[in-house]
Each structure stands twice: as C-alpha cells, then as structure tokens.
Amino acid sequence: MTVTQIQQYHRPSSVDAAWHLVERADGAARLLGGGTDLVVRCPPEVSTLVDLADAGLRYVESTADGGLRLGAMSTFTDLLEHPAVVTHTTGVVGEMIAQVGSVLHRNSATIGGHVVRRRLSDVLPVLLALDATVLLYAGTERELRIDEYLAGDLGPHVVIEVRIPPRVEGSAAAFTRVARTAFDHALVNSCCRVDIHDGVIAVARVVVGESSAIGRRLAPVEEVLVGASLTPSTIDTAVAATRAAVDLHGDWIASAEYRQHLAGVVTQRCLRAVADRLPGGGA
Ligand SMILES: Cc1cc2nc3c(=O)[nH]c(=O)nc-3n(C[C@H](O)[C@H](O)[C@H](O)COP(=O)(O)OP(=O)(O)OC[C@H]3O[C@@H](n4cnc5c(N)ncnc54)[C@H](O)[C@@H]3O)c2cc1C
C-alpha cells in the first residue's frame, strides 16, 4: 500500500454502515482490521479504507455452555489474555496463538482479518479441528462452518465473529508446527483433536497445513482413528496414513518430500500430546 493510493478513510460505527461502504465502492474499498496484511498486500485498485475499529467488534465472550465468541476485531493479544480462550479444549487455542508471529504482530493482527486472508495460517487448522463457525454480514447475518466459509467465494462481507463450540467432556486437542525460526511461517503445522466416548475415539479431527495452504482435514486419517483407542500403535498407523494423504508442494525453502515427512512428524507430536492430555493420561 502506498500513502498516495488511499484517497478516502471511513470509520463507521456499525457493521451495516461498514458493509454498505464496501459494497457500494465496487471493489475500490477494503475493510481494515489490524492492517498487518493490508499494508503489505493492498491491491492497486483500492483507494478507500473502511476501518472497523468503531464497529463494536472487539470483544471476547464465553457463552453459558462453555463456547467462545471472538469478535472479529479482537487482536491475537486480546485472545491470549482471555482465560477462557487459552484454556479451551486442553489449551489448544492458547498454545497456537502464542506461536503466531511476534508480540508486536499479535498486538495488531485481528482474528477477523486472519480468517478473511485465507493463507499462511496457524490459526485455521485449529479452527477446523474445533469445528468453529464464522458469523458474517452481507446485508443479513449468516453463520457458516469454517470449512464452508473457506471454500466459498462470498463477495463483499464483514466478518462479525468467530464462534468456537463448547468443549466436549473427554475431548483433547493439540497444535504443533515446524518453522525455520520462531517468527517464520510454518513449513508444516498440524492440529489434532479427539473426543473419547466409552473408551474409544468417537470423533477425530486431523488437520495438516503448510505455508502456502490453509490446512485441511485429512479424512483417511480421521477414519483410522474413529473407533480405536489412542495407543502408540494407533498413532503409528495414523502417521503413516497422514504421509499417504497429504499433497504438499516443494519450493526453495523445503522440498515436497521433506514437507511430507514433516507432516508425519507434526501429526505424531500432536497425537502424542493429545493422548497425554486426555482424562486419565496417556494412551
Ligand atoms: C510479520 C508477520 C508475521 C506473521 N506470522 C504469522 C504466523 O506465525 N502465523 C500465522 O498464522 N499468521 C501469521 N501472519 C499472518 C497474520 O496473522 C495476518 O496477517 C493477520 O491475522 C491479518 O489480520 P489483520 O487484522 O492485520 O488483517 P488486515 O490486514 O486488516 O486485513 C486482511 C484482509 O481481511 C479483510 N478484513 C479485515 N477484517 C475484516 C472483517 N472483520 N471482515 C471482513 N474482512 C476483513 C481486509 O479487507 C483484508 O482484505 C503474519 C503476518 C505478518 C505480517
């Protein structure tokens, strides 16, 4: 973004007003969250910024049933400082956010701007594993599952909040990533969650992501886990299934083969951590 590129700056006091400003601008306006992405990657046709700072979207609430409502303008620091966020589902949300960028970055970057961005993400694998939903506004409100939200071309819209369902009894999750340095984007990351019912895995989520992708659930690996106990041999089978299921690209930083190997490593670390976090301890 150049200073001269921006001709108009608005700071509406409602979501509806923000959406109308963007919708009427016919592609020339962008909503402004923390600006960490927009400042470095602002399309040349954009001449108007619509700042959401006064639209009432900076809040973190835990619902009566133990779920979370994360207002779109909440920064990662806001989330990291909220006790209900950092402890949700055996601490996986806090575990992940603490690894996103630097402290300075987390002070500005918002959860709403992050889900819209759809790339280079440690956050989306965790939202996918927790079955999060996105509440958005485009004239009317709609709530979409995070995978539906990421799959669709939704046109101009305002993300109002991200919702994380309540933790289920007997559920555990973990996040891990491998990066060249602590501040670098992940080469590969993973979030795994299992819900245990009657001693076996009733629900499994295995998500692997990497720097150019947003992360996706690996159905063949989840099928390996459902109905089994989370023993070391189940984890070994899941790791092999992960390496067979992923389709990762190679670039100047790491080859596709290395990323495929790492996918197994991060999944193994996640599932071992999940086993340790389950009620009653390890597998
Ligand atoms: C130096 C650096 C390090 C990073 N490290 C990591 C990392 O380790 N892990 C990781 O996962 N990510 C990382 N990121 C990505 C970072 O988390 C995102 O850039 C950030 O979350 C985007 O949020 P924002 O509020 O700054 O978005 P903005 O830049 O304000 O906006 C991004 C996009 O979303 C739109 N938008 C913003 N808010 C809304 C809304 N409420 N509704 C609809 N549209 C909206 C904007 O118009 C724009 O198109 C890094 C980024 C940087 C710059």
The ligand as a Gaussian input file, in Angstrom:
#p B3LYP/6-31G(d) Opt

LIG

0 1
 C        5.254000     -10.281000      10.041000
 C        4.081000     -11.219000      10.024000
 C        4.178000     -12.444000      10.670000
 C        3.090000     -13.326000      10.645000
 N        3.216000     -14.533000      11.295000
 C        2.181000     -15.386000      11.279000
 C        2.287000     -16.656000      11.944000
 O        3.308000     -17.012000      12.514000
 N        1.186000     -17.476000      11.900000
 C        0.028000     -17.110000      11.270000
 O       -0.926000     -17.879000      11.281000
 N       -0.104000     -15.914000      10.639000
 C        0.944000     -15.065000      10.632000
 N        0.835000     -13.872000       9.989000
 C       -0.446000     -13.546000       9.338000
 C       -1.252000     -12.632000      10.227000
 O       -1.742000     -13.354000      11.326000
 C       -2.351000     -11.949000       9.443000
 O       -1.704000     -11.049000       8.582000
 C       -3.325000     -11.195000      10.314000
 O       -4.020000     -12.042000      11.184000
 C       -4.334000     -10.450000       9.471000
 O       -5.188000      -9.735000      10.346000
 P       -5.313000      -8.163000      10.248000
 O       -6.295000      -7.736000      11.266000
 O       -3.980000      -7.488000      10.314000
 O       -5.921000      -8.040000       8.768000
 P       -5.923000      -6.797000       7.790000
 O       -4.567000      -6.630000       7.170000
 O       -6.531000      -5.605000       8.407000
 O       -6.946000      -7.360000       6.683000
 C       -6.676000      -8.558000       5.954000
 C       -7.816000      -8.763000       4.940000
 O       -9.038000      -9.015000       5.630000
 C      -10.017000      -8.004000       5.356000
 N      -10.703000      -7.792000       6.633000
 C      -10.151000      -7.410000       7.811000
 N      -11.060000      -7.502000       8.810000
 C      -12.212000      -7.928000       8.236000
 C      -13.533000      -8.234000       8.735000
 N      -13.865000      -8.144000      10.045000
 N      -14.470000      -8.647000       7.852000
 C      -14.188000      -8.788000       6.530000
 N      -12.964000      -8.510000       6.003000
 C      -11.987000      -8.102000       6.852000
 C       -9.230000      -6.818000       4.812000
 O      -10.010000      -6.019000       3.943000
 C       -8.095000      -7.522000       4.081000
 O       -8.534000      -7.959000       2.826000
 C        1.901000     -12.983000       9.965000
 C        1.802000     -11.743000       9.299000
 C        2.860000     -10.869000       9.326000
 C        2.744000      -9.538000       8.602000

